[in-house]
Amino acid sequence: MIQPRLARRLRLGLAAGAAALVLGGTAAAQAPGKSPAGDGQSLFDGATLGSWQPTKFARGGGVSIQDGQIVLEVGGALSGITWAGPALPTAGYELTLDAMRIDGSDFFAGITFPVGDEFCSLILGGWGGQTVGLSSLNGRDASENDTSQSIEFTSGRWYAVRLRVTTAKIEAWLDGRQIITQPLAGVSLSTRIEVEPSKPLGIASYRTKAALKNLRLKRI
C-alpha cells in the first residue's frame, strides 16, 4: 500500500511531467517559418528599418513598419527595401525570412543577393503570380531558365524562405521544401535592370502589397 505522502509526491511528479510535455510541445511547434532564436544575425528588430532603407525605385510604393512587419505598399511598379548597413558576406551564408503577399497578383518577394562578385535574384510569384526561379542565369530570367517553376501562392499566408549561397551553388527552400539547387560552375549571373537599385541586398515586390518579417543572416 502506498503511503499518503508518497502518493502525493507521485501525483505532483506526474503533473509536472505533463506540464513539461505541454510546454515542450508548444515551444517546438513554432509559428510556420519562424527562425529559431540565435540562428545567425537578425537583420530586422521588428520596430525600425534599422540598416534597411526604402529602395530608390521610380514611382516606388511606401515602406512602413506595422505590427512587427516591414510592409511594402503597391507602387507604380516596384517597391522594396535595400540593405545600407555594414558589408555582408557574398558567399558562405544563409538568408532566411518570412514573406507574405497581402494584395496584388505578382511577385511579393524578389530577393536580390550577392554571389561572389556577381548578383542574382530569387523571384517568388512573378509573371502573373506563380512563377518562381532565379534571375538571371546566362542572361535568361526566372521565366526562361532551368530554375523556372510554377507555385501557387495564397494571399494573406506567410511563407518561410531560406536562401543559401556558397562558392559552389545557390539553393533555396520554401516552407522547408527545397525548390532550387543551381550549381555555379560555368554559369554567369546577373539581375534584370529593374532591380539594380536593390543591390547589394534587397527585397522587392511588383505592383503588390507585401509584408516581411524574421529577416536573419547566418554565415555557414
N, C-alpha and C positions, 0 to 999 in steps of 0.2 A: 504493500500500500504506500502511495506517495504521500509524504508529509505535506501539510498545508503550505509551509514556507517554500519547500522545493517546488510544489505545483505552481505557486505564484511566480517563481523565478522562470519556470519553463514557459508560462504564458507570456511574460514580459519579453523573453528571448524570441519567441515566435512572432510576437507583434513587431519587434524591432526589425527582425529579418524581413518580414513582409513589407514594412515601410521602406527598407533599403532597396528591395526589389523594385518597388513602385518608383522611387526616386531615381534609381539607376536606369530604369526603362525610359523615364521621362528625359533624362539627360542624353541618353543615346539617341532618342528619336528627335533629333533637332529638326527645325523647320527645313523644308527642302531647299537645298542649295546653300545653306549657311556654312561658311567656312569655320573650321574648328578654331577655337581661341588659341592664339600663339602660333598659328600656322603662317609664318612669314611676317612681312611688314604690311601694316594697314596703310592704305592709300586714301582713306576717307574716314573722317571721325564721326560722321553722321550728323554734324551740326554746321559745318562750314565747308566751303570748297577747298580750303587749305591751299595746297600747291597746284590745284587744278584751276584753269581759267576757261571761260566760255570761248569756244573756238571761233576764230575770225572768219566765219563763212559769210559770203554775201547773202543778205536777207535771212540770216540765221535766226532761229527761234530763241526765245529766252531760256535761261537756265536758273533754276532755283532749288532750294533745299526745302523739302516738305516731309514731315514725319520720318526723318532719318534717311531720306532718299534724295538722290540727285534726280531732278525732273527736267527732261528736255522737252520744251514746248515745240509745237509744229511751226516750222519756218517756211520760207518760200521754197526752199529745197532742203538743205542740210542744217541740222542743229547738233551741237556737241560740246564736249569738254576736251581740253588738251593739257597734258602734264607740263608744268612750268617750274617744277621743283628740282632738287638735286638729280644729277645724272643717274639713270637706272641701268641695269645690265642690258647688254644687247644679245646675249646668249647665255644658256645655263640658267634659265629662270622659268617660273610658272606664274601666270596671271590668272586670278580667279575673281569672279564677280557674279552677282545675280542681276538679271535684266528682265524687264517686262515691257511688252507693248501695251500701252494704255489705250491708245486710239490711233487709227490710221491703218494703212494696208501695205506698208513697205518695210524696209529693214529698221528694226528697233535697236540693233547693236551692230555697228560697223566698227570693229576694233582694229585700229592701225597700230602696228607694233614694230620694233626694230629686230632685225635678224642680222647680226654682224654689222656690216657697213650698208646693208640694204634695208628696205622696209616692205611690209606686206599688210594686207587687211583680211580679217576674218569677217565675213558678211553673214548675218543671221536674219533671214526673212526678206531678202531683196527681190527685185524683179516681180513685183506683184504680191509679195508676202510670204513666199515659201522657199525661195532659193537660198541655199547655204553653200559656202565654199570660200576659197582663198582668192584674193585679187591682189596682184595678178601673177600668174606663172608663165614665164616666157611670153609676156605680152598678152596673155589671154586671161580675161577676168573671171569672176566666180560663176558666171553663167555659161562659160565656154570650156573651162579646163576640166581635168580629170577629177578634181575635188568637188565638182558641182553635184548637188543632190537636192531633192525636194523634201522639206519637212513642214508639216502643218503646225502653225503656232496659234495658240489661243490667247486673245487679248485678255488682260487682267490676270494673267498667270505668270508667276515668277519662274525663270529658267536659270539653272545653275550652269555657269560656263567656266571651263578650265582650259587654258591655253598654255602649252609647253613648247619652249623654243630651246633647242640645243644646236651645236655646230653641225649635227648630222641630219636633223629633221624638225618639222613643225607638226605638232599633234594637238588635237582639240577634242574635248568631251562636252556633251550636253546632257545634263541631269545624270552624270555618271556613265553615260554610254559614249564610247569613243566613236567620233564621226569623221575624223580626218587623221591620216598618217601620210605626211608628204616628205619623202627624202629630199635633201637639198643638193645632192651631187648632180652636177650638170644642169641645174635649174637656175634661171635668172628671175629675181623677184622685183616687183615694182608695185606702185599703187596707182589707182586712177587719179587723174589730175584733180578731180573734185575734192578729194580728201587730203590733198597736200597739206592744208593747214592743220591737220590732225597730228602731224609728226612733231616730236619723236614717238609719243604715245598718246592716243586719243580714242574717244568713243563717240560715235555719231549715230544719228537717226535721220531717215529721209522722209520728209513730209509725214512724220509720225510722231506722236507724243509717246515718250518712253520714260522709264524710271530705272535707276541703277542703285545698287547698294552692295555692301560687303566686298568692296574692292580691296584685294590683297595681292602682294607680290612676294614670291618666295624664291630664293636662289637654290639651285639644285646642282 
